[in-house]
Amino acid sequence: MEKNETYIAQCEGYTEDGAGVVKIGGFVIFVPGLIEHETAEIGITKLNKNYGYGRVVRIIEPSEHRTEPVCKIARPCGGCQLQHMDDAEQRHFKEEKVRMCFRSNAGMEPEILPILKAEPFEHYRNKVQIPVQLNKGKVEMGFYQNHTNRIVETDTCYVQSQLSNEISAFLKKQFEIYSCASVIRHVLIKHAHRTGQVMVTLIVRNYPFKGCDKLKDALLKKYPQIKSFSAIINRREDNVILDGRDVLIAGNPWIEETLLGCTFRISARSFYQINPYATEILYTKAIEAAGLTGKETLIDLYCGTGTMGIIAASKAKKVYGIEIVPDAVRDAKINAENNHVENIEFLCMDAGKGAQAILRSRIKADAVIVDPPRKGCSRDTIDAIVKISPQRLVYVSCDPATLARDVKILSEQGYKLQSVQPVDMFPHTTHIETIVLLQKLNS
């Protein structure tokens, strides 16, 4: 087998990143854009010792689940890796991904409940970060191609809201008019779908900059939905975007969104779930799994701006939210006050130390909801949860691999896995949210 040679092969399955898996003479080749059971001519692009990579030269026997991507830059952008699959195949891929993660990372074969989805499947995102660069005098805005610093330009992203796309295209023209693109590093847009409020934050090298006042006037006149316009002065040379001094240009330093009967304040740096429609399903199912009757004490680890804990508070006796980001904790306290929730307290510390603080306070927790970042829970956090000893532990995860790893550890520490519920928060991408319920075994 040689690089650039072509072979006929059938796809046998998928990698976690959605690439098709084929075997040529027993040698494994990973091929993006290929669907299970399809036969195709494969061109070899790279060979390693035990596996290689390929590209689709032509589809010989297409799958009934193949569909034409709606986005013209789907392949070079790489952000929506599954646009060539119909909804049924995306469901199959994601359920199988969760199953394989538990099999390989935990040695477990749990039942995977059918994935839950919420329409719309396009234009669902409420947040976008768009890189900006000046290339030979031309303003470029779009998304970074996978594993590169090259921007794939686009005016329309089919998973961003229509309004975010319009604002992004308008800003690009303004950067050209006022010759200020060299100062702009990123544009952050948050669009609250339910209230219609919009936040625009420019990540800049300097502020003020040439034409900034005229740009502001033009933007706010064109889009009165923008209730927050600010800048973050970031002179770092790495990939950290939201770091530096905040400058409020117009409006408030936050916008508001509604979710499951509550109103939440969102700032530029605070975390808020990306898909507002699927979030309603995710939070409803997670709170249901906690089994609250109004008598329980609930611990909400990695609580962010307090969304899940505040929503759950009406079903609990007491809620403690723990979050390390000060801006998020500030917003969480305001969110609780604005929603007239008095039975919740917030601790500004990391999850492990927060759980240990609960232990030192001798608070008896009946249930814990944990929603960590992609890397999962630290061992200190897991150990503290085990010592807190809740009867029900609800783990919400954006990465089934680290979820399975942590579930294995918890199952060795006296907890039994009861259910695994995937939720498709990110249609057309390989990402997935999963809710698991673990029940404490009797000693």
Secondary structure, 3 states (H helix, E strand, C coil): CCCCCEEEEEEEEECCCCCEEEEECCEEEEECCCCCCCEEEEEEEEECCCEEEEEEEEEEECCCCECCCCCCCHHHHCCCCCCCECHHHHHHHHHHHHHHHHHHHHCCCCCECCCECCCCCCCCECEEEEEEEEECCEEEEEEECCCCCCEEECCCCCCECHHHHHHHHHHHHHHHHCCCCCCEEEEEEEECCCCCCEEEEEEECCCCCCCHHHHHHHHHHHCCCEEEEEEEECCCCCCCCCCCEEEEEEECCEEEEEECCEEEEEECCCCCCCCHHHHHHHHHHHHHHCCCCCCCEEEEECCCCCHHHHHHHHHCCEEEEEECCHHHHHHHHHHHHHCCCCCEEEEECCHHHHHHHHHHCCCCCCEEEECCCCCCCCHHHHHHHHHHCCCEEEEEECCHHHHHHHHHHHHCCCEEEEEEEEECCCCCCCCCEEEEEEEECCC
